[in-house]
């Protein structure tokens, strides 16, 4: 089937989020950019999510899929698998990610597509979440500010290249989320990263992010996993041995292991 020119695919993943999923879907339906397809994946919800989604999907010709495979029960991997499934089913030239507890500003797709049309060298774009304190990283951080998955969009060729590059790391580093992996690849490897400094996503900081409070030991563990992930993603070309951020992270984990043992 021939793709429509400038078709946008919005991919929504859901698990046990009947309370907010309708708001997420409606925010996509009400976009002022009209050339959109919406695809939803439910990952074996046990609440009323499926009924809620079916009702709105049937009325709006939205493609709705249920997970028929076994879950890994590792949230980062299950979310990635859900997005991978929808990416294969989608047809758009530009792809948007949306977790079902978040929603889009009505101008979001228009604003993002405008940037992709203007700058052909940009393959990955993140807009900003509505949370005022989540737009920058610490000035001594090695990492750029990487927005939540619901703020991320990219070209189809970008995700195809990423999937090939990331394949051998799919089941490693379970604390390193899909959106972070995409951002790392775009910023450090593909050099096609762009941050649109507009608050276009209404983001709810629920779930897994609460498990990593800043400067707690789990936060440092995930930080070290992130360094190790990027090292392998770069095919061991990037080195962090002289980096202050890496050094502090490494020392904290060493001290933690020493006292734990």
C-alpha positions in Angstrom: 0.0 0.0 0.0 1.4 3.4 -1.0 2.1 5.8 1.9 0.3 9.1 2.0 2.7 12.0 1.7 3.5 13.6 5.1 1.4 11.0 6.9 2.1 11.0 10.7 1.7 8.0 12.9 0.9 8.4 16.6 1.7 5.3 18.6 0.0 4.9 22.0 0.9 2.2 24.4 -1.3 1.3 27.4 -1.2 -0.9 30.5 -3.8 -0.6 33.2 -4.5 3.0 32.6 -8.3 3.2 32.1 -8.4 6.5 34.0 -6.3 8.6 31.5 -6.1 6.6 28.3 -9.2 8.3 26.8 -7.7 11.7 27.4 -4.5 10.6 25.6 -6.4 9.4 22.6 -8.7 12.5 22.4 -5.6 14.7 22.4 -4.5 12.9 19.2 -7.9 13.0 17.6 -8.1 16.8 18.2 -4.8 17.7 16.6 -5.0 20.5 14.1 -2.8 18.5 11.8 -5.2 16.2 10.0 -3.0 13.7 8.0 -2.7 11.3 11.0 -3.1 7.7 11.8 -3.5 6.6 15.4 -2.4 3.1 16.6 -2.9 1.8 20.1 -1.4 -1.3 21.8 -2.7 -2.7 25.0 -0.3 -4.8 27.0 -2.6 -7.2 28.8 -4.4 -4.7 31.0 -6.5 -6.0 33.9 -8.6 -2.9 34.4 -11.3 -1.4 32.1 -8.8 -0.1 29.6 -9.7 -2.4 26.8 -13.4 -1.5 27.0 -12.5 2.2 27.2 -10.2 2.0 24.2 -12.6 -0.1 22.0 -15.4 2.4 22.5 -13.4 5.4 21.3 -11.4 3.4 18.7 -14.5 2.2 16.8 -16.0 5.6 16.6 -12.8 7.2 15.2 -11.3 4.5 13.0 -8.3 4.0 15.2 -6.3 0.8 14.9 -6.3 -1.1 18.1 -4.1 -4.1 19.0 -3.9 -6.5 21.9 -0.7 -8.1 23.1 -1.0 -11.8 22.3 2.5 -12.7 23.3 4.0 -13.4 26.7 5.1 -10.3 28.7 8.7 -10.0 30.0 7.4 -8.3 33.1 10.3 -5.9 32.8 8.6 -2.5 32.2 11.3 -1.0 30.0 11.3 -4.1 27.7 7.6 -4.5 27.6 7.2 -0.8 26.6 9.8 -1.2 23.9 8.2 -4.4 22.5 4.8 -2.6 22.4 6.3 0.3 20.4 8.2 -2.0 18.1 5.0 -3.8 17.3 3.2 -0.6 16.5 6.1 0.8 14.4 5.8 -2.3 12.2 2.1 -1.8 11.8 2.3 2.0 11.1 2.8 3.7 7.7 3.7 7.3 8.6 6.8 9.1 7.4 7.1 10.7 10.9 6.3 8.7 14.1 5.2 10.1 17.5 5.3 8.1 20.7 2.7 8.6 23.5 2.3 6.7 26.8 -1.3 6.5 27.7 -1.0 8.6 30.9 0.2 11.6 28.9 -1.4 13.7 26.2 -0.5 16.2 23.4 -1.1 19.9 23.0 -3.5 20.4 20.1 -0.7 22.1 18.0 2.0 19.5 18.7 2.0 17.6 15.5 1.8 20.7 13.4 4.8 22.3 15.2 6.9 19.1 15.0 6.2 18.4 11.3 7.1 22.0 10.5 10.6 21.4 11.9 11.1 18.1 10.1 10.1 19.7 6.8 12.5 22.6 7.3 15.5 20.7 8.5 16.2 17.6 6.5 19.2 16.6 8.6 17.1 16.3 11.7 15.9 12.7 12.2 15.0 12.8 15.9 13.1 15.5 17.7 12.0 16.0 21.3 9.7 18.7 22.5 9.5 19.6 26.1 7.1 18.3 28.8 4.9 20.7 30.7 6.8 20.1 34.0 8.8 23.3 34.6 11.6 21.6 36.5 12.3 18.9 33.8 13.8 20.9 31.0 17.5 20.9 31.7 20.2 18.7 33.2 22.8 19.5 35.8 25.6 21.6 34.2 28.2 19.0 35.1 26.2 16.2 33.6 27.7 14.3 30.6 24.2 13.7 29.3 22.0 16.1 27.3 18.5 16.7 28.6 16.5 13.7 27.3 12.8 14.2 27.4 10.3 11.4 28.3 9.1 9.1 25.6 5.8 11.0 25.0 7.9 14.0 23.9 9.7 12.0 21.2 9.2 11.9 17.4 11.4 10.7 14.6 11.6 9.8 10.9 11.0 6.2 9.8 14.5 5.7 8.5 15.9 6.8 11.8 14.0 4.1 13.8 14.8 1.4 11.2 18.5 2.2 11.6 18.2 2.3 15.4 16.5 -1.0 15.6 19.3 -2.6 13.7 22.0 -1.0 15.8 20.3 -1.7 19.1 19.4 -5.3 18.3 22.2 -7.0 20.2 21.5 -4.8 23.3 17.7 -5.4 23.3 17.7 -7.6 26.4 20.5 -5.9 28.3 20.3 -2.9 30.8 16.7 -3.3 31.9 16.8 0.1 33.7 17.7 1.9 30.4 14.4 2.9 28.8 13.5 2.9 25.1 13.2 6.7 24.9 16.6 7.2 26.5 18.2 4.7 24.1 16.7 6.6 21.1 18.0 9.9 22.5 21.5 8.5 23.0 21.5 7.1 19.5 20.3 10.4 18.0 22.7 12.6 20.0 25.9 10.6 20.1 25.7 8.3 17.1 23.4 9.6 14.4 24.1 13.3 15.2 20.5 14.1 14.2 19.2 15.2 17.6 17.0 18.3 17.9 15.2 19.8 21.0 12.2 21.9 20.2 12.0 24.2 23.2 8.2 24.3 23.3 6.0 22.7 26.0 3.9 20.5 23.7 3.3 17.4 25.9 1.3 17.1 29.1 3.4 14.6 31.0 2.5 12.7 34.2 5.6 11.5 36.1 4.1 8.1 37.3 5.3 4.6 37.6 8.9 3.5 37.0 10.5 7.0 37.2 9.5 7.1 40.9 11.9 4.2 41.5 15.0 6.4 40.7 15.0 9.4 43.1 17.8 11.8 42.3 21.2 10.8 43.8 19.8 7.7 45.4 21.7 4.4 44.8 19.3 3.2 42.2 19.7 6.5 40.3 23.5 5.9 40.3 23.1 2.3 39.2 20.9 3.3 36.3 23.4 6.0 35.4 26.2 3.5 35.3 24.0 1.2 33.1 23.4 4.2 30.8 27.2 4.8 30.4 27.8 1.1 29.7 24.9 1.0 27.3 26.2 3.9 25.3 29.7 2.4 25.3 28.4 -0.7 23.6 26.0 1.1 21.3 29.0 3.1 20.0 30.7 -0.2 19.4 33.2 0.8 22.2 34.3 3.9 20.4 33.2 6.3 23.1 35.3 6.3 26.2 34.3 7.9 29.5 37.4 7.3 31.6 38.3 11.0 31.8 34.7 12.2 32.3 33.9 13.7 35.7 30.3 12.5 35.6 31.3 8.9 34.9 34.1 9.0 37.5 31.7 10.1 40.2 29.1 7.5 39.2 31.7 4.7 39.1 33.2 5.7 42.5 29.7 5.8 44.2 28.9 2.3 42.9 32.3 1.0 44.1 31.8 2.4 47.6 28.2 1.0 47.7 29.4 -2.5 46.7 32.3 -2.4 49.2 30.0 -1.6 52.2 27.3 -4.0 50.9 29.7 -6.9 50.9 
